[in-house]
Amino acid sequence: MKTYQRERRYLCGRNPRQAQYQEVEIYPLPSRDGRGRELDRQNSTPPAFRGTPPAQAAHNAKVARRWFHRLAVTNFTQADTHTTLTYAADLRPETSEQAWRDFRNFMRHIRDRCRAAGLDKPECLAVMEWQEADPDAGQKAVVPHFHVLLRCGLSRDEIEACWHRKGVHLGRANADRLQLDKGSLEALANYMMKHPNRKHRYYRSRGIRNPVMPPPRDGRYTRRQVERLATDSALLHSPEYWARRYPGWELNEASANYNDFLGWSISLKLRRRKGG
């Protein structure tokens, strides 16, 4: 099959100049036809959460985790918080809808406090995790709970105090400052989406921005170049090689994947070089 190589970049920051982290996907596409456009769409847009056959569901979950990580790095810094919201045993919601109402009330309380203090409007990225019991599959029930990435000017104590229902505290709220790992929130983002077999939904407030995606570049790499990089582990993981390809950036991680129909693809995670 005749293919061409596409390079697509995701600059994760409030704008390209402020971005301290980026991901690069180098992947083959069939000669420009409908199938090629569909494959490119899958690589460049956030996934949809909907019922699918198992294989497609697994693919969607993988893409969802990747996109969630990009959103986290794009919008949050070490000045922001990760808050876990759990329920006391006697206040657990009976349905996920009730849990989401509790979360919306939590964010309303946050907004009210920020408004009263003259602070900027808060922004958040949140995941609810839950699981119904399935004895046949050996799955225990997991009650709804939330993980929330939050940008606001409130103290940790003030944030935790907002987890209540009509003045009654719903359970435990624990807010911690974000810890960045090599300029990335990947470990935390993966933790928030850690159980692919459980149901997940995530919520993003209106001010959450997508990563900056410069126009894709076709032809910067040839199929032979990509194959050589993918099959030469020393070259694939060489910081010096990628520093030459992407001046001002340092390699965090590189990986290669093979598709029986299209061939090799490469994924890069880069952080901005200090002073770069």
Buried (B, 14 or more C-beta within 10 A) or exposed (E): EEBBBBBBBBBBBEEEEEBBBBBBBBBBBBEEEEBBEEBBEEBEEBBEBEEEEEEEBEBBBEBBBBBBBBBBBBBBBEEBBBBBBBBEEEEBBEEBEEBBEBBEBBBEBBBEBBEEEEBEEBBBBBBBBBBEEEEEEEEEEBBBBBBBBBBBEBEBEBBBBBBBBEEEBBBEBBBEEBEBEEBBBBEBBBEBBEEEEEBBEBBBBEEBBBBBEEEBEEEEBEBEBBBBBBEEEEBBBBEEBBBEBBEEBBBBBBEBEEEEEBBBBBBBBBBBEEEE
